[in-house]
Amino acid sequence: MPSELDKKQVFLLMVAACVIAGGLMVIVLGMFGCANVIEETVFGSGTMDHSSYSEHASDRAMTKDAESVAYKMARKWEDAGNQTFATSFLVSGAGGSYQDQYVVKASGAGYKHTYQATKITGDFSGSGESTVTVDTGTESLDSLVLMDGNATFQGRVINGQSGKPVNEAELEAVGKFVIRSYLNITEKPETPEDWLGFCAGLDDDTPNGLLIVPAGYRVEGGKIMKNSTE
């Protein structure tokens, strides 16, 4: 997580860029070549509202009249359905309004991982990284969320594998906090309800193939019977 010195250095660089560019600068690189990549970078000062969405991950970064802003998002996906997502948001001089917020969401393997910071005040840094893998035949989710600053925080880890979503972890916090939330889940393989049903077939009266009767036993009525003596 960036130190206070690192964040101040980033902010100074952004301010210098604003002087040169004359305001908010946006750099967008999308769907180039065969890489299936979208990258977006926003830095400057002022007011912004940026959102990105996909099947497995999304984010939203907002601020109003901030002294400096740095936002970056990168998404990459493969033909097999695997997807990686990374987002980061740095802001200085946020005013604490409802327009000062940062939301990160990831989903996969029957789970949802979501965190948000609203009413951000002063300096704030946040990031999210997630990877969804499906080409192994079993879906898996690896998600990490970091947040550092003064805000109202809400977090949820929701288990939806059973079909009835259940909150497995919850966070409610107001104030200055450093938050780290990590989730790594592999979808449970489906198990047939009668997975031992094949055992019934072992009780056939007359099994197919060659039957070897042990010493002391006999075949009677298609069943193996133990010899008995009076």
KAGICOR-V763016 format. One record per residue. N is the residue number from 0. PHI is phi in degrees with one decimal (999 if undefined). D_FIRST is the distance of its C-alpha to the first C-alpha in Angstrom with 2 decimals. Layout:
BEGIN
n: [N & N]
phi: [PHI & PHI]
d_first: [D_FIRST & D_FIRST]
END
This chain:
BEGIN
n: [0 & 1 & 2 & 3 & 4 & 5 & 6 & 7 & 8 & 9 & 10 & 11 & 12 & 13 & 14 & 15 & 16 & 17 & 18 & 19 & 20 & 21 & 22 & 23 & 24 & 25 & 26 & 27 & 28 & 29 & 30 & 31 & 32 & 33 & 34 & 35 & 36 & 37 & 38 & 39 & 40 & 41 & 42 & 43 & 44 & 45 & 46 & 47 & 48 & 49 & 50 & 51 & 52 & 53 & 54 & 55 & 56 & 57 & 58 & 59 & 60 & 61 & 62 & 63 & 64 & 65 & 66 & 67 & 68 & 69 & 70 & 71 & 72 & 73 & 74 & 75 & 76 & 77 & 78 & 79 & 80 & 81 & 82 & 83 & 84 & 85 & 86 & 87 & 88 & 89 & 90 & 91 & 92 & 93 & 94 & 95 & 96 & 97 & 98 & 99 & 100 & 101 & 102 & 103 & 104 & 105 & 106 & 107 & 108 & 109 & 110 & 111 & 112 & 113 & 114 & 115 & 116 & 117 & 118 & 119 & 120 & 121 & 122 & 123 & 124 & 125 & 126 & 127 & 128 & 129 & 130 & 131 & 132 & 133 & 134 & 135 & 136 & 137 & 138 & 139 & 140 & 141 & 142 & 143 & 144 & 145 & 146 & 147 & 148 & 149 & 150 & 151 & 152 & 153 & 154 & 155 & 156 & 157 & 158 & 159 & 160 & 161 & 162 & 163 & 164 & 165 & 166 & 167 & 168 & 169 & 170 & 171 & 172 & 173 & 174 & 175 & 176 & 177 & 178 & 179 & 180 & 181 & 182 & 183 & 184 & 185 & 186 & 187 & 188 & 189 & 190 & 191 & 192 & 193 & 194 & 195 & 196 & 197 & 198 & 199 & 200 & 201 & 202 & 203 & 204 & 205 & 206 & 207 & 208 & 209 & 210 & 211 & 212 & 213 & 214 & 215 & 216 & 217 & 218 & 219 & 220 & 221 & 222 & 223 & 224 & 225 & 226 & 227 & 228 & 229]
phi: [999 & -62.2 & -77.5 & -60.8 & -65.1 & -60.3 & -66.7 & -65.3 & -64.1 & -62.5 & -63.4 & -63.1 & -64.5 & -67.0 & -62.0 & -61.3 & -64.9 & -65.4 & -62.3 & -71.7 & -84.7 & 81.0 & 147.9 & -78.7 & -115.7 & -125.5 & -119.1 & -127.3 & -123.7 & -137.7 & 48.1 & -100.5 & 60.9 & -107.6 & -80.8 & 53.6 & -127.6 & -124.0 & -129.8 & -137.1 & -132.7 & -131.6 & -146.7 & 153.4 & -148.0 & 123.1 & -115.9 & -148.6 & -147.9 & -127.6 & -133.8 & -141.5 & -138.0 & -156.6 & -62.0 & -113.9 & -155.6 & -156.6 & -152.5 & -148.1 & -122.6 & -134.5 & -159.6 & -125.5 & 53.7 & -77.9 & -68.1 & -155.8 & -140.6 & -139.9 & -130.8 & -145.7 & -139.5 & -139.8 & -131.4 & -137.7 & -137.2 & -113.9 & -60.9 & -72.9 & 103.7 & -66.0 & -145.7 & -118.9 & -142.4 & -138.5 & -142.2 & -147.5 & -146.7 & -121.7 & -141.9 & -125.9 & 77.3 & -68.4 & -91.7 & 82.6 & -87.1 & -65.5 & -85.0 & -104.0 & -154.9 & -145.4 & -127.8 & -130.3 & -135.0 & -143.5 & -145.9 & 163.6 & 55.6 & 82.2 & -121.4 & -127.3 & -122.3 & -137.6 & -139.2 & -145.4 & -119.7 & -118.7 & 53.5 & -65.0 & -125.4 & 74.8 & -90.2 & -148.8 & -136.1 & -149.2 & -156.8 & -147.3 & -135.2 & -144.9 & -134.3 & -115.7 & -116.3 & -127.9 & -76.1 & -85.4 & 94.7 & -127.3 & -73.0 & -135.2 & -130.1 & -127.1 & -138.0 & -132.5 & -124.0 & -125.9 & -143.5 & -146.1 & 161.4 & -105.2 & -168.6 & -100.7 & -109.2 & -138.8 & -139.3 & -144.0 & -118.9 & -111.1 & -96.3 & -116.0 & -65.2 & -82.9 & 91.7 & -119.2 & -54.4 & -131.7 & -75.7 & -91.0 & -150.6 & -138.2 & -137.1 & -132.1 & -150.8 & -131.0 & 137.3 & -98.4 & -140.3 & -114.4 & -123.6 & -131.2 & -131.4 & -123.6 & -136.7 & -134.8 & -134.8 & -117.8 & -60.7 & -72.6 & -65.5 & -69.8 & -116.5 & -57.3 & -60.7 & -107.3 & -72.0 & -103.5 & -61.3 & -63.3 & -63.9 & -61.3 & -68.3 & -77.8 & -98.8 & -57.2 & -62.0 & -127.1 & -67.7 & -74.5 & 97.0 & -82.2 & -110.3 & -103.3 & -93.8 & -65.4 & -60.6 & 89.9 & -124.1 & -141.2 & -98.9 & -142.7 & 64.8 & 80.9 & -120.3 & -85.2 & -119.4 & -83.9 & -66.2 & -130.4 & -127.8 & -72.1]
d_first: [0.00 & 3.85 & 6.48 & 9.64 & 11.51 & 9.48 & 9.85 & 13.45 & 14.18 & 13.23 & 15.40 & 18.17 & 18.32 & 18.60 & 21.29 & 23.15 & 23.09 & 24.50 & 27.26 & 28.20 & 28.02 & 29.40 & 27.06 & 24.73 & 24.34 & 23.91 & 23.76 & 24.83 & 25.56 & 27.24 & 29.24 & 30.18 & 32.24 & 32.18 & 28.44 & 28.12 & 24.95 & 23.84 & 21.19 & 20.72 & 18.99 & 19.61 & 18.96 & 21.07 & 22.06 & 24.16 & 24.46 & 23.22 & 23.38 & 22.15 & 22.50 & 22.60 & 24.37 & 25.49 & 27.13 & 24.02 & 21.08 & 20.73 & 18.62 & 19.61 & 18.05 & 20.34 & 20.69 & 23.84 & 24.65 & 21.09 & 20.88 & 18.43 & 16.85 & 14.90 & 15.10 & 15.20 & 16.73 & 18.22 & 20.68 & 22.89 & 25.73 & 28.62 & 32.29 & 31.96 & 29.70 & 26.38 & 23.48 & 19.82 & 17.72 & 14.34 & 13.35 & 10.85 & 11.82 & 11.32 & 14.24 & 15.82 & 19.05 & 19.22 & 22.52 & 22.02 & 24.59 & 24.83 & 23.92 & 20.38 & 18.60 & 16.19 & 17.37 & 16.28 & 18.98 & 19.81 & 23.13 & 25.10 & 27.22 & 28.53 & 25.25 & 23.19 & 19.51 & 18.88 & 16.55 & 17.12 & 16.32 & 19.53 & 20.91 & 17.66 & 18.46 & 17.18 & 13.62 & 11.32 & 8.32 & 8.61 & 8.91 & 11.42 & 12.94 & 16.43 & 19.38 & 22.93 & 25.57 & 29.25 & 31.29 & 31.68 & 33.96 & 31.62 & 28.70 & 25.24 & 21.89 & 18.40 & 15.73 & 12.07 & 10.77 & 7.60 & 8.61 & 8.30 & 11.61 & 15.36 & 17.14 & 19.29 & 17.49 & 19.39 & 18.58 & 21.05 & 21.62 & 25.16 & 27.56 & 30.25 & 31.77 & 34.86 & 35.57 & 34.98 & 31.32 & 30.04 & 26.85 & 25.47 & 22.47 & 22.15 & 19.97 & 21.29 & 19.57 & 20.22 & 18.48 & 15.18 & 12.87 & 9.49 & 10.27 & 9.74 & 12.87 & 14.14 & 17.68 & 19.87 & 23.50 & 26.63 & 29.57 & 32.52 & 35.59 & 38.53 & 41.29 & 44.89 & 46.38 & 49.42 & 47.74 & 50.53 & 53.26 & 54.31 & 55.69 & 58.57 & 59.81 & 60.43 & 63.24 & 65.47 & 69.09 & 69.84 & 66.88 & 67.25 & 67.94 & 69.68 & 69.89 & 70.57 & 72.17 & 71.63 & 74.69 & 75.96 & 74.78 & 76.55 & 75.75 & 77.30 & 76.67 & 73.74 & 72.03 & 71.83 & 73.93 & 74.47 & 78.06 & 79.65 & 82.96 & 85.14]
END
